[in-house]
């Protein structure tokens, strides 16, 4: 049953995430209002006589007004979304191109577009359906005045749209948005792991299946990004076949068709229907969803920092801002260790999957920034300050990892500091601030 509903559910989810979602709903609402305005109302709705003063004297005046309104609305739409294309072009050039899709699909942009299209649709319906009588009636005249009110509302939305579009490409706004979305993703992951069904195991894919089971392979049937999986449903399926399901990918990975996605340790090989059910609980998507996977948010902040350090942009201030946000997110990640297994009510492991380690995150986000900013002393000091701050919250292996990265950054600073003033400036800040790392008092000079 789940396999049969898989494609409709995927189409519905893709529609909800597309730019057409809110505009379609709003346009439908305007269409219903327009339908109510053009259907014959005699015998259903009696208009009071005191409203006769709003009636137009002839049809030509009404049609001229509506034609002017719809021409103005079309011009407003063209101008507004020409500005959107300019904003997106600037955002793609200044930040990461991955952010462009997120900027397009923001709800306030969809809201403005839906009101624009709905107003055009409403006025177009009034123009297409002629009035039967010689002069427009009170009902049709009121509908025309409603169209005028809709256009005035769209003018107000235009001012709001300009304000939001100008904020969209501001560095502080973009970085703060990524930080907020990633923080929510981390909080959601931490909250989910409070369930007793989630555990952490040492090895997500043992070298061999248990003696009472055999290992079977289930391959993918499509190419794409697997954003997430329904672990609860997979655990129930694993319990029904008395087996264990090992996911051979991390959420967010790009996988190819005919790739071994799942390994199933079970007494008997799963049949075709069971394999279809297992694959149906894997959620595919386009791009990198920060809401589902916090690693994508960290990666996009890193890419923004690297882009800012490129010779074409040369904005180390934005890179330092991204480093500060990454430091806070990594500190939140140190608060818990992501689980990589789900157990049933008898505490038997049913599903396992690879989880991103803290070591992998540090390497993923700090190494590219260090590589592209190795000649900038301020970038090296910002990364060192980040590691010193994180050391206050790390223990054991994590602190040793931070120490190793701090040693690497100090070596990079030594390579970049060729003047005595640079070495003195760096040396005065090596041990500054609160930290629990072992750092030298003076920067050694390297020939």
C-alpha positions as CSV (number, residue, x, y, z in Angstrom):
1,X,0.0,0.0,0.0
2,X,2.8,2.4,0.9
3,X,4.5,1.6,-2.4
4,X,1.4,2.4,-4.4
5,X,1.1,5.8,-2.6
6,X,4.8,6.6,-3.0
7,X,4.6,8.5,-6.3
8,X,1.5,10.6,-5.3
9,X,3.1,11.5,-2.0
10,X,6.4,12.5,-3.7
11,X,4.5,14.7,-6.2
12,X,2.5,16.3,-3.4
13,X,5.6,17.0,-1.4
14,X,7.4,18.4,-4.4
15,X,4.4,20.7,-5.1
16,X,4.4,22.0,-1.5
17,X,8.1,22.8,-1.8
18,X,7.8,24.5,-5.2
19,X,7.3,28.2,-5.9
20,X,3.8,27.4,-7.4
21,X,2.3,26.2,-4.1
22,X,1.0,29.4,-2.4
23,X,0.4,31.2,-5.8
24,X,-1.8,28.3,-6.9
25,X,-3.9,28.4,-3.7
26,X,-4.3,32.2,-3.7
27,X,-5.2,32.2,-7.5
28,X,-7.8,29.6,-6.7
29,X,-9.3,31.8,-4.0
30,X,-9.4,34.8,-6.4
31,X,-11.0,32.6,-9.1
32,X,-13.8,31.6,-6.7
33,X,-14.4,35.3,-5.8
34,X,-14.4,36.2,-9.5
35,X,-16.8,33.4,-10.3
36,X,-19.1,34.8,-7.6
37,X,-18.9,38.2,-9.2
38,X,-19.8,37.1,-12.7
39,X,-22.6,34.6,-12.1
40,X,-26.2,35.8,-12.4
41,X,-27.4,37.0,-9.0
42,X,-31.0,37.9,-9.8
43,X,-33.3,35.9,-7.5
44,X,-30.5,35.0,-5.2
45,X,-29.1,38.3,-3.9
46,X,-31.2,41.5,-3.8
47,X,-29.1,44.7,-3.7
48,X,-30.4,47.5,-1.5
49,X,-31.5,50.7,-3.3
50,X,-29.2,53.0,-1.4
51,X,-26.3,51.3,-3.2
52,X,-27.4,52.6,-6.6
53,X,-24.9,55.5,-6.4
54,X,-22.0,53.1,-7.0
55,X,-23.4,52.0,-10.4
56,X,-21.5,52.9,-13.5
57,X,-23.5,54.8,-16.2
58,X,-22.4,52.7,-19.1
59,X,-20.4,49.6,-20.0
60,X,-17.6,51.4,-21.8
61,X,-16.6,53.3,-18.6
62,X,-16.5,50.0,-16.7
63,X,-14.5,48.2,-19.4
64,X,-12.1,51.1,-19.7
65,X,-11.4,51.0,-16.0
66,X,-10.9,47.3,-15.9
67,X,-8.6,47.4,-19.0
68,X,-6.5,50.1,-17.3
69,X,-6.3,48.1,-14.1
70,X,-5.2,44.8,-15.8
71,X,-2.6,46.7,-17.9
72,X,-1.2,48.3,-14.8
73,X,-1.1,45.0,-13.0
74,X,0.7,43.2,-15.8
75,X,3.3,46.0,-15.8
76,X,3.7,45.8,-12.1
77,X,4.2,42.0,-12.3
78,X,6.9,42.4,-15.0
79,X,8.7,45.1,-13.1
80,X,8.5,43.3,-9.7
81,X,9.9,40.0,-11.0
82,X,12.5,41.6,-13.2
83,X,13.8,43.0,-9.9
84,X,13.7,39.4,-8.5
85,X,15.9,38.2,-11.3
86,X,18.3,41.0,-10.6
87,X,18.4,40.2,-6.9
88,X,18.9,36.4,-7.6
89,X,21.7,37.2,-10.0
90,X,23.4,39.3,-7.4
91,X,22.8,36.7,-4.7
92,X,24.2,33.9,-6.9
93,X,27.3,36.0,-7.7
94,X,28.0,37.2,-4.1
95,X,26.9,34.1,-2.1
96,X,26.5,30.5,-3.0
97,X,24.3,29.5,-6.0
98,X,22.6,26.9,-3.7
99,X,20.9,29.9,-2.0
100,X,19.1,31.0,-5.1
101,X,16.4,28.3,-5.0
102,X,15.8,29.1,-1.3
103,X,15.4,32.8,-2.0
104,X,12.9,32.1,-4.8
105,X,10.7,29.7,-2.7
106,X,10.5,32.0,0.3
107,X,6.9,32.3,1.5
108,X,6.6,36.0,1.3
109,X,7.7,36.0,-2.4
110,X,5.1,33.3,-3.1
111,X,2.5,35.4,-1.3
112,X,3.1,38.5,-3.4
113,X,3.2,36.5,-6.6
114,X,-0.1,34.8,-5.7
115,X,-1.9,38.1,-5.0
116,X,-0.6,39.5,-8.3
117,X,-1.8,36.6,-10.3
118,X,-5.1,36.4,-8.5
119,X,-5.8,40.0,-9.1
120,X,-5.1,39.7,-12.8
121,X,-7.3,36.6,-12.9
122,X,-10.2,38.4,-11.1
123,X,-10.1,41.4,-13.4
124,X,-9.8,39.2,-16.5
125,X,-12.9,37.3,-15.5
126,X,-14.8,40.6,-15.2
127,X,-13.7,41.5,-18.7
128,X,-14.5,38.2,-20.3
129,X,-18.0,37.8,-19.0
130,X,-20.2,40.7,-20.4
131,X,-23.1,42.3,-18.6
132,X,-26.5,41.4,-20.0
133,X,-28.2,44.7,-19.3
134,X,-27.6,48.0,-21.1
135,X,-25.7,49.5,-18.1
136,X,-23.7,47.7,-15.4
137,X,-25.7,46.6,-12.4
138,X,-24.9,47.3,-8.8
139,X,-23.5,43.8,-8.3
140,X,-21.0,44.2,-11.3
141,X,-20.1,47.7,-10.3
142,X,-19.3,46.5,-6.8
143,X,-17.1,43.8,-8.3
144,X,-15.2,46.5,-10.3
145,X,-14.6,48.5,-7.1
146,X,-13.4,45.3,-5.5
147,X,-10.9,45.0,-8.4
148,X,-9.7,48.5,-7.7
149,X,-9.2,47.6,-4.0
150,X,-7.2,44.5,-5.1
151,X,-4.9,46.6,-7.3
152,X,-4.4,49.1,-4.4
153,X,-3.6,46.1,-2.2
154,X,-1.1,44.9,-4.7
155,X,0.6,48.3,-4.7
156,X,1.0,48.0,-1.0
157,X,2.5,44.5,-1.5
158,X,4.9,46.0,-4.1
159,X,6.3,48.3,-1.4
160,X,6.6,45.3,1.0
161,X,8.2,43.3,-1.8
162,X,10.9,45.9,-2.4
163,X,11.7,46.0,1.3
164,X,12.0,42.2,1.5
165,X,13.9,41.9,-1.7
166,X,16.5,44.4,-0.5
167,X,16.9,42.6,2.8
168,X,17.2,39.2,1.0
169,X,20.7,40.0,-0.4
170,X,22.1,41.6,2.8
171,X,24.9,39.5,4.1
172,X,23.7,39.6,7.7
173,X,20.2,38.5,6.7
174,X,21.4,35.6,4.6
175,X,23.9,34.3,7.3
176,X,21.3,34.8,10.1
177,X,18.7,32.9,8.0
178,X,21.1,29.9,7.5
179,X,22.1,29.9,11.1
180,X,18.4,29.9,12.3
181,X,17.4,27.1,9.9
182,X,20.4,25.0,10.9
183,X,19.8,25.6,14.6
184,X,16.2,24.4,14.2
185,X,17.4,21.3,12.4
186,X,19.9,20.5,15.2
187,X,17.2,21.1,17.8
188,X,14.8,18.8,16.0
189,X,17.4,16.1,15.7
190,X,18.3,16.5,19.4
191,X,14.6,16.3,20.4
192,X,14.0,13.2,18.2
193,X,16.8,11.4,19.9
194,X,15.2,11.7,23.3
195,X,12.9,8.9,22.3
196,X,14.1,5.5,23.8
197,X,13.8,4.0,20.4
198,X,17.0,5.8,19.2
199,X,20.4,4.4,20.1
200,X,24.0,4.7,19.1
201,X,25.9,1.6,18.1
202,X,29.6,1.2,17.5
203,X,29.3,-0.4,14.0
204,X,26.3,0.4,11.8
205,X,27.3,-2.3,9.3
206,X,28.9,-5.4,10.9
207,X,31.3,-7.3,8.8
208,X,29.0,-10.3,8.7
209,X,25.4,-11.2,9.5
210,X,24.5,-13.1,12.7
211,X,24.8,-16.8,12.5
212,X,21.0,-17.3,12.3
213,X,20.6,-14.8,9.4
214,X,21.9,-14.1,5.9
215,X,22.7,-10.8,4.4
216,X,20.7,-9.6,1.4
217,X,21.2,-6.6,-0.8
218,X,18.5,-4.2,-2.0
219,X,19.5,-1.9,-4.8
220,X,18.0,1.5,-5.7
221,X,15.8,2.1,-8.7
222,X,16.3,5.8,-9.2
223,X,18.9,8.5,-9.1
224,X,18.7,11.4,-6.7
225,X,19.3,12.9,-3.3
226,X,17.8,10.9,-0.4
227,X,16.9,13.6,2.1
228,X,15.6,11.3,4.8
229,X,14.0,8.0,5.7
230,X,11.1,6.9,7.8
231,X,13.0,5.0,10.4
232,X,9.9,4.0,12.4
233,X,8.3,2.3,9.4
234,X,11.6,0.6,8.5
235,X,11.9,-0.7,12.0
236,X,8.4,-2.2,11.8
237,X,9.2,-3.9,8.5
238,X,12.5,-5.2,9.9
239,X,10.6,-6.6,12.9
240,X,8.0,-8.3,10.6
241,X,10.8,-10.2,8.8
242,X,12.8,-10.7,12.1
243,X,15.8,-9.0,10.6
244,X,17.9,-5.9,10.7
245,X,18.1,-3.2,8.0
246,X,21.4,-1.4,7.4
247,X,21.2,1.8,5.4
248,X,24.3,2.1,3.1
249,X,24.0,5.9,2.9
250,X,23.8,9.0,5.0
251,X,20.7,11.2,4.8
252,X,21.4,13.8,2.1
253,X,23.7,11.6,0.0
254,X,23.3,11.5,-3.8
255,X,22.8,8.0,-4.9
256,X,22.7,6.4,-8.4
257,X,20.3,3.9,-9.8
258,X,21.2,0.2,-9.1
259,X,23.2,1.3,-6.1
260,X,23.2,-1.0,-3.0
261,X,21.1,1.2,-0.7
262,X,20.1,-1.4,1.9
263,X,21.6,-4.5,3.4
264,X,19.1,-6.7,5.2
265,X,20.2,-9.3,7.7
266,X,17.3,-11.8,7.9
267,X,16.6,-15.5,8.0
268,X,15.0,-15.4,4.5
269,X,15.4,-13.2,1.5
270,X,12.8,-10.3,1.4
271,X,10.4,-10.8,-1.5
272,X,9.6,-8.2,-4.2
273,X,6.7,-6.6,-2.3
274,X,8.9,-6.2,0.9
275,X,11.7,-4.6,-1.1
276,X,9.2,-2.2,-2.7
277,X,7.9,-1.3,0.8
278,X,11.5,-0.7,2.1
279,X,12.4,1.6,-0.9
280,X,9.1,3.5,-0.5
281,X,10.1,4.7,2.9
282,X,13.2,6.5,1.5
283,X,12.4,10.2,0.9
284,X,14.0,11.6,-2.2
285,X,14.3,15.4,-2.9
286,X,16.0,18.0,-4.9
287,X,19.0,20.0,-3.6
288,X,20.1,20.3,0.0
289,X,17.3,20.6,2.6
290,X,18.6,22.3,5.7
291,X,15.4,21.6,7.6
292,X,16.0,17.9,7.3
293,X,19.8,17.7,7.5
294,X,21.8,20.2,9.6
295,X,25.0,19.3,7.8
296,X,23.7,21.1,4.7
297,X,23.4,24.3,6.6
298,X,26.9,24.1,7.9
299,X,28.2,23.3,4.4
300,X,26.4,26.3,2.9
301,X,27.8,28.7,5.5
302,X,31.3,27.3,4.7
303,X,30.7,27.8,1.0
304,X,29.6,31.4,1.6
305,X,32.9,32.0,3.5
306,X,34.9,30.4,0.7
307,X,33.1,32.5,-1.9
308,X,33.8,35.7,0.1
309,X,37.5,34.8,0.2
310,X,37.6,34.4,-3.6
311,X,39.7,37.1,-5.5
312,X,36.6,38.2,-7.4
313,X,34.7,39.2,-4.1
314,X,37.6,39.6,-1.6
315,X,35.3,40.1,1.5
316,X,37.1,38.5,4.5
317,X,34.5,40.2,6.8
318,X,31.8,38.0,5.5
319,X,34.0,35.0,5.9
320,X,34.6,35.9,9.6
321,X,30.9,36.3,10.1
322,X,30.3,32.8,8.7
323,X,33.0,31.4,11.0
324,X,31.3,33.0,14.0
325,X,28.0,31.3,13.1
326,X,29.7,28.0,12.4
327,X,31.3,28.1,15.8
328,X,27.9,28.5,17.5
329,X,26.4,25.6,15.4
330,X,29.3,23.3,16.1
331,X,29.0,24.1,19.8
332,X,25.3,23.0,19.6
333,X,26.5,19.9,17.9
334,X,28.8,19.1,20.8
335,X,25.8,19.0,23.1
336,X,24.8,15.6,21.8
337,X,26.1,12.7,19.7
338,X,23.7,11.8,16.9
339,X,22.1,8.3,17.1
340,X,22.6,5.9,14.3
341,X,20.2,3.0,15.2
342,X,16.6,2.3,16.1
343,X,15.5,-0.5,18.4
344,X,12.1,-2.2,18.9
345,X,10.2,-2.6,22.1
346,X,12.4,-5.5,23.0
347,X,15.6,-3.4,22.6
348,X,16.7,-5.3,19.6
349,X,18.4,-3.2,16.9
350,X,16.2,-3.0,13.8
351,X,17.6,-0.2,11.6
352,X,21.1,1.3,11.4
353,X,22.4,4.2,9.3
354,X,25.7,6.2,9.1
355,X,25.8,9.4,11.2
356,X,28.1,12.4,10.5
357,X,30.8,12.5,13.1
358,X,32.1,15.7,14.7
359,X,35.5,15.0,13.1
360,X,33.9,14.9,9.7
361,X,32.0,18.2,10.4
362,X,35.2,20.0,11.5
363,X,37.1,18.8,8.4
364,X,34.1,19.7,6.2
365,X,33.6,23.3,7.3
366,X,37.0,24.5,8.6
367,X,39.5,22.9,6.1
368,X,38.2,24.7,3.0
369,X,38.1,28.1,4.8
370,X,41.7,27.6,6.0
371,X,42.8,26.5,2.5
372,X,41.4,29.6,0.7
373,X,42.2,32.0,3.5
374,X,45.7,30.7,4.4
375,X,47.3,34.0,3.3
376,X,44.9,36.2,5.4
377,X,46.1,36.4,9.0
378,X,42.7,37.5,10.3
379,X,41.1,34.4,8.9
380,X,43.6,32.1,10.6
381,X,43.1,34.0,13.9
382,X,39.3,33.7,13.6
383,X,39.5,30.0,13.0
384,X,41.9,29.7,16.0
385,X,39.5,31.6,18.2
386,X,36.7,29.3,17.1
387,X,38.7,26.3,18.1
388,X,39.5,27.8,21.4
389,X,35.9,28.6,22.1
390,X,34.8,25.0,21.1
391,X,37.5,23.6,23.4
392,X,35.5,24.9,26.4
393,X,32.6,22.5,25.5
394,X,34.6,19.5,24.2
395,X,35.9,16.5,26.1
396,X,38.1,13.5,25.2
397,X,38.4,12.7,21.5
398,X,36.7,15.9,20.5
399,X,39.2,18.1,22.4
400,X,42.1,16.2,21.0
401,X,40.7,16.8,17.5
402,X,40.4,20.5,18.2
403,X,44.0,20.5,19.5
404,X,45.2,18.9,16.3
405,X,43.4,21.5,14.2
406,X,44.7,24.3,16.3
407,X,48.3,23.0,15.7
408,X,47.6,23.0,12.0
409,X,46.2,26.5,12.0
410,X,49.2,27.8,14.0
411,X,51.5,26.2,11.4
412,X,49.6,27.9,8.6
413,X,49.9,31.3,10.4
414,X,53.6,30.7,10.8
415,X,53.9,30.1,7.0
416,X,51.9,33.3,6.2
417,X,53.8,35.6,8.7
418,X,56.9,36.7,7.0
419,X,57.4,40.0,8.8
420,X,58.3,40.5,12.4
421,X,55.3,42.7,13.1
422,X,53.0,40.0,11.8
423,X,54.6,37.4,14.1
424,X,54.4,39.7,17.1
425,X,50.8,40.5,16.3
426,X,49.9,36.8,16.1
427,X,52.0,35.8,19.1
428,X,50.2,38.3,21.3
429,X,46.9,36.6,20.5
430,X,47.8,32.9,20.5
431,X,46.8,32.3,24.1
432,X,44.3,35.1,24.5
433,X,40.8,34.4,25.7
434,X,39.3,31.4,27.5
435,X,40.3,28.0,26.2
436,X,41.5,24.5,27.2
437,X,44.1,24.0,24.4
438,X,47.9,23.8,24.7
439,X,49.2,26.6,22.5
440,X,52.7,28.1,22.2
441,X,53.5,31.5,23.7
442,X,55.2,32.7,20.5
443,X,54.9,32.0,16.8
444,X,57.9,30.2,15.4
445,X,59.2,31.7,12.2
446,X,59.5,29.4,9.2
447,X,61.8,30.0,6.3
